[in-house]
Amino acid sequence: MITWRRLTHADFPLVARWLAAPHVHRWWYHEHTPEAVERDFGTAARGEEPGEDWLVSLDGAPIGLMQRCRVSDYAEDFDQLSAVVPTPKDAMTLDYLIGDVANTGRGIGSAMIRWAVERTWVDYPDASVILIPIVAANRASWRALEKAGATRIASADLEPENPVDEPLHHIYRFARPEG
């Protein structure tokens, strides 16, 4: 069973270890020193910013991290995304990682995404859509989105997180279910 809870400062050593793992660091191009993890995740853990960081567990064991926010809460992201696809003010976005490489390629990412999408519809009843831009080179990530039911709606050049990446991103969409 997949569950999640808000990330706390006590989780930062685990997050640092995950961010240092080559399969994560390639796509989550973050520093992973204690100071950097505090800088990058501390404000959300303290509730000082609108973005949410969640520790995801599978059968009680931490397996990954999920970030969730309204795209419009981050003006630069909103401007960049809305320049290429219709982006309503209520649009949400997700970002995610699987911490241990042994848990990749097993369908856990798709299950984690599906679960987060379902929770988002409950937690944000006014959200009409979830938009997720993924650097095109990250095939495993966009395949997980497709397996979770997302639809690719566009491909466009966006600023990559990792400077080694080309700017091409695929933009995926989950629409709120009817009814």
FIDOBA-992588 format. One record per residue (C-alpha): residue in one letter; z, x, y. Coordinates in nm, 3 decimals. Layout:
BEGIN
<rec aa="a" Z="Z" X="X" Y="Y"/>
...
//
This chain:
BEGIN
<rec aa="m" Z="0.000" X="0.000" Y="0.000"/>
<rec aa="i" Z="-0.092" X="0.127" Y="0.347"/>
<rec aa="t" Z="0.168" X="0.104" Y="0.623"/>
<rec aa="w" Z="0.211" X="0.262" Y="0.961"/>
<rec aa="r" Z="0.476" X="0.327" Y="1.216"/>
<rec aa="r" Z="0.474" X="0.476" Y="1.562"/>
<rec aa="l" Z="0.466" X="0.853" Y="1.568"/>
<rec aa="t" Z="0.796" X="1.014" Y="1.671"/>
<rec aa="h" Z="0.893" X="1.364" Y="1.778"/>
<rec aa="a" Z="1.034" X="1.418" Y="1.428"/>
<rec aa="d" Z="0.675" X="1.387" Y="1.295"/>
<rec aa="f" Z="0.536" X="1.662" Y="1.519"/>
<rec aa="p" Z="0.576" X="1.947" Y="1.266"/>
<rec aa="l" Z="0.375" X="1.744" Y="1.013"/>
<rec aa="v" Z="0.109" X="1.661" Y="1.274"/>
<rec aa="a" Z="0.092" X="2.030" Y="1.370"/>
<rec aa="r" Z="0.036" X="2.124" Y="1.006"/>
<rec aa="w" Z="-0.238" X="1.863" Y="0.973"/>
<rec aa="l" Z="-0.408" X="1.973" Y="1.296"/>
<rec aa="a" Z="-0.411" X="2.332" Y="1.167"/>
<rec aa="a" Z="-0.580" X="2.235" Y="0.839"/>
<rec aa="p" Z="-0.947" X="2.344" Y="0.850"/>
<rec aa="h" Z="-1.083" X="2.002" Y="0.746"/>
<rec aa="v" Z="-0.893" X="1.839" Y="1.035"/>
<rec aa="h" Z="-0.923" X="2.110" Y="1.298"/>
<rec aa="r" Z="-1.301" X="2.104" Y="1.269"/>
<rec aa="w" Z="-1.311" X="1.748" Y="1.405"/>
<rec aa="w" Z="-0.975" X="1.717" Y="1.586"/>
<rec aa="y" Z="-1.017" X="2.021" Y="1.803"/>
<rec aa="h" Z="-0.652" X="2.039" Y="1.916"/>
<rec aa="e" Z="-0.417" X="2.326" Y="1.954"/>
<rec aa="h" Z="-0.140" X="2.298" Y="1.698"/>
<rec aa="t" Z="0.150" X="2.496" Y="1.843"/>
<rec aa="p" Z="0.473" X="2.298" Y="1.892"/>
<rec aa="e" Z="0.415" X="2.301" Y="2.269"/>
<rec aa="a" Z="0.057" X="2.174" Y="2.234"/>
<rec aa="v" Z="0.156" X="1.896" Y="1.993"/>
<rec aa="e" Z="0.430" X="1.791" Y="2.236"/>
<rec aa="r" Z="0.177" X="1.794" Y="2.522"/>
<rec aa="d" Z="-0.088" X="1.599" Y="2.332"/>
<rec aa="f" Z="0.133" X="1.348" Y="2.148"/>
<rec aa="g" Z="0.465" X="1.341" Y="2.334"/>
<rec aa="t" Z="0.370" X="1.094" Y="2.605"/>
<rec aa="a" Z="0.252" X="0.835" Y="2.351"/>
<rec aa="a" Z="0.560" X="0.894" Y="2.133"/>
<rec aa="r" Z="0.779" X="0.824" Y="2.437"/>
<rec aa="g" Z="0.574" X="0.517" Y="2.534"/>
<rec aa="e" Z="0.461" X="0.677" Y="2.861"/>
<rec aa="e" Z="0.091" X="0.606" Y="2.813"/>
<rec aa="p" Z="-0.108" X="0.309" Y="2.687"/>
<rec aa="g" Z="-0.250" X="0.489" Y="2.382"/>
<rec aa="e" Z="-0.071" X="0.449" Y="2.049"/>
<rec aa="d" Z="-0.025" X="0.717" Y="1.784"/>
<rec aa="w" Z="0.063" X="0.593" Y="1.436"/>
<rec aa="l" Z="0.178" X="0.780" Y="1.127"/>
<rec aa="v" Z="-0.006" X="0.622" Y="0.834"/>
<rec aa="s" Z="0.151" X="0.620" Y="0.489"/>
<rec aa="l" Z="0.014" X="0.531" Y="0.148"/>
<rec aa="d" Z="0.278" X="0.404" Y="-0.094"/>
<rec aa="g" Z="0.547" X="0.550" Y="0.135"/>
<rec aa="a" Z="0.397" X="0.901" Y="0.163"/>
<rec aa="p" Z="0.251" X="1.010" Y="0.500"/>
<rec aa="i" Z="-0.124" X="1.063" Y="0.467"/>
<rec aa="g" Z="-0.270" X="1.054" Y="0.813"/>
<rec aa="l" Z="-0.270" X="0.973" Y="1.179"/>
<rec aa="m" Z="-0.430" X="0.678" Y="1.355"/>
<rec aa="q" Z="-0.476" X="0.650" Y="1.731"/>
<rec aa="r" Z="-0.547" X="0.317" Y="1.895"/>
<rec aa="c" Z="-0.605" X="0.213" Y="2.255"/>
<rec aa="r" Z="-0.804" X="-0.004" Y="2.486"/>
<rec aa="v" Z="-1.110" X="0.191" Y="2.591"/>
<rec aa="s" Z="-1.063" X="0.072" Y="2.951"/>
<rec aa="d" Z="-0.716" X="0.232" Y="2.967"/>
<rec aa="y" Z="-0.892" X="0.570" Y="2.987"/>
<rec aa="a" Z="-1.145" X="0.552" Y="3.272"/>
<rec aa="e" Z="-1.348" X="0.857" Y="3.172"/>
<rec aa="d" Z="-1.392" X="0.733" Y="2.814"/>
<rec aa="f" Z="-1.475" X="0.382" Y="2.936"/>
<rec aa="d" Z="-1.735" X="0.510" Y="3.182"/>
<rec aa="q" Z="-1.897" X="0.734" Y="2.922"/>
<rec aa="l" Z="-1.909" X="0.467" Y="2.650"/>
<rec aa="s" Z="-2.011" X="0.178" Y="2.876"/>
<rec aa="a" Z="-2.306" X="0.383" Y="2.999"/>
<rec aa="v" Z="-2.461" X="0.358" Y="2.651"/>
<rec aa="v" Z="-2.332" X="0.035" Y="2.491"/>
<rec aa="p" Z="-2.188" X="-0.292" Y="2.620"/>
<rec aa="t" Z="-1.814" X="-0.223" Y="2.649"/>
<rec aa="p" Z="-1.603" X="-0.522" Y="2.744"/>
<rec aa="k" Z="-1.271" X="-0.454" Y="2.920"/>
<rec aa="d" Z="-1.088" X="-0.582" Y="2.611"/>
<rec aa="a" Z="-1.264" X="-0.335" Y="2.374"/>
<rec aa="m" Z="-1.036" X="-0.127" Y="2.155"/>
<rec aa="t" Z="-1.104" X="0.207" Y="1.989"/>
<rec aa="l" Z="-0.957" X="0.395" Y="1.696"/>
<rec aa="d" Z="-0.943" X="0.759" Y="1.595"/>
<rec aa="y" Z="-0.804" X="0.882" Y="1.266"/>
<rec aa="l" Z="-0.745" X="1.173" Y="1.037"/>
<rec aa="i" Z="-0.642" X="1.232" Y="0.678"/>
<rec aa="g" Z="-0.392" X="1.518" Y="0.680"/>
<rec aa="d" Z="-0.420" X="1.664" Y="0.331"/>
<rec aa="v" Z="-0.768" X="1.766" Y="0.211"/>
<rec aa="a" Z="-0.672" X="1.647" Y="-0.140"/>
<rec aa="n" Z="-0.670" X="1.289" Y="-0.003"/>
<rec aa="t" Z="-1.025" X="1.310" Y="0.136"/>
<rec aa="g" Z="-1.328" X="1.174" Y="-0.045"/>
<rec aa="r" Z="-1.121" X="0.917" Y="-0.234"/>
<rec aa="g" Z="-1.177" X="0.607" Y="-0.018"/>
<rec aa="i" Z="-0.841" X="0.639" Y="0.155"/>
<rec aa="g" Z="-1.001" X="0.684" Y="0.498"/>
<rec aa="s" Z="-1.204" X="0.363" Y="0.462"/>
<rec aa="a" Z="-0.897" X="0.173" Y="0.345"/>
<rec aa="m" Z="-0.693" X="0.313" Y="0.633"/>
<rec aa="i" Z="-0.962" X="0.209" Y="0.883"/>
<rec aa="r" Z="-0.994" X="-0.142" Y="0.735"/>
<rec aa="w" Z="-0.617" X="-0.183" Y="0.753"/>
<rec aa="a" Z="-0.604" X="-0.062" Y="1.116"/>
<rec aa="v" Z="-0.888" X="-0.297" Y="1.214"/>
<rec aa="e" Z="-0.707" X="-0.596" Y="1.059"/>
<rec aa="r" Z="-0.382" X="-0.497" Y="1.237"/>
<rec aa="t" Z="-0.568" X="-0.460" Y="1.567"/>
<rec aa="w" Z="-0.698" X="-0.817" Y="1.551"/>
<rec aa="v" Z="-0.339" X="-0.937" Y="1.498"/>
<rec aa="d" Z="-0.176" X="-0.707" Y="1.753"/>
<rec aa="y" Z="-0.443" X="-0.761" Y="2.022"/>
<rec aa="p" Z="-0.553" X="-1.124" Y="1.996"/>
<rec aa="d" Z="-0.762" X="-1.091" Y="2.314"/>
<rec aa="a" Z="-0.966" X="-0.794" Y="2.183"/>
<rec aa="s" Z="-1.321" X="-0.897" Y="2.101"/>
<rec aa="v" Z="-1.451" X="-0.569" Y="1.963"/>
<rec aa="i" Z="-1.353" X="-0.225" Y="1.837"/>
<rec aa="l" Z="-1.592" X="0.054" Y="1.938"/>
<rec aa="i" Z="-1.572" X="0.397" Y="1.777"/>
<rec aa="p" Z="-1.793" X="0.689" Y="1.882"/>
<rec aa="i" Z="-1.820" X="0.961" Y="1.617"/>
<rec aa="v" Z="-1.993" X="1.295" Y="1.660"/>
<rec aa="a" Z="-2.306" X="1.268" Y="1.446"/>
<rec aa="a" Z="-2.228" X="1.586" Y="1.255"/>
<rec aa="n" Z="-1.911" X="1.428" Y="1.112"/>
<rec aa="r" Z="-2.088" X="1.249" Y="0.830"/>
<rec aa="a" Z="-1.769" X="1.186" Y="0.629"/>
<rec aa="s" Z="-1.613" X="1.002" Y="0.922"/>
<rec aa="w" Z="-1.906" X="0.778" Y="0.997"/>
<rec aa="r" Z="-1.955" X="0.706" Y="0.628"/>
<rec aa="a" Z="-1.589" X="0.598" Y="0.611"/>
<rec aa="l" Z="-1.653" X="0.362" Y="0.904"/>
<rec aa="e" Z="-1.957" X="0.215" Y="0.729"/>
<rec aa="k" Z="-1.762" X="0.167" Y="0.407"/>
<rec aa="a" Z="-1.490" X="-0.005" Y="0.610"/>
<rec aa="g" Z="-1.747" X="-0.253" Y="0.744"/>
<rec aa="a" Z="-1.843" X="-0.107" Y="1.082"/>
<rec aa="t" Z="-2.196" X="-0.140" Y="1.214"/>
<rec aa="r" Z="-2.374" X="0.146" Y="1.387"/>
<rec aa="i" Z="-2.496" X="0.000" Y="1.714"/>
<rec aa="a" Z="-2.626" X="0.307" Y="1.895"/>
<rec aa="s" Z="-2.666" X="0.682" Y="1.898"/>
<rec aa="a" Z="-2.626" X="0.867" Y="2.226"/>
<rec aa="d" Z="-2.521" X="1.195" Y="2.381"/>
<rec aa="l" Z="-2.149" X="1.198" Y="2.465"/>
<rec aa="e" Z="-1.919" X="1.488" Y="2.542"/>
<rec aa="p" Z="-1.808" X="1.637" Y="2.206"/>
<rec aa="e" Z="-1.443" X="1.727" Y="2.150"/>
<rec aa="n" Z="-1.535" X="2.053" Y="1.980"/>
<rec aa="p" Z="-1.768" X="2.275" Y="2.185"/>
<rec aa="v" Z="-1.955" X="2.384" Y="1.869"/>
<rec aa="d" Z="-2.087" X="2.029" Y="1.826"/>
<rec aa="e" Z="-2.408" X="1.890" Y="1.963"/>
<rec aa="p" Z="-2.346" X="1.595" Y="2.196"/>
<rec aa="l" Z="-2.512" X="1.338" Y="1.967"/>
<rec aa="h" Z="-2.267" X="1.065" Y="1.865"/>
<rec aa="h" Z="-2.307" X="0.750" Y="1.660"/>
<rec aa="i" Z="-2.129" X="0.447" Y="1.803"/>
<rec aa="y" Z="-1.981" X="0.202" Y="1.555"/>
<rec aa="r" Z="-1.864" X="-0.151" Y="1.615"/>
<rec aa="f" Z="-1.625" X="-0.392" Y="1.450"/>
<rec aa="a" Z="-1.659" X="-0.745" Y="1.591"/>
<rec aa="r" Z="-1.364" X="-0.981" Y="1.578"/>
<rec aa="p" Z="-1.417" X="-1.213" Y="1.281"/>
<rec aa="e" Z="-1.513" X="-1.572" Y="1.365"/>
<rec aa="g" Z="-1.260" X="-1.845" Y="1.311"/>
//
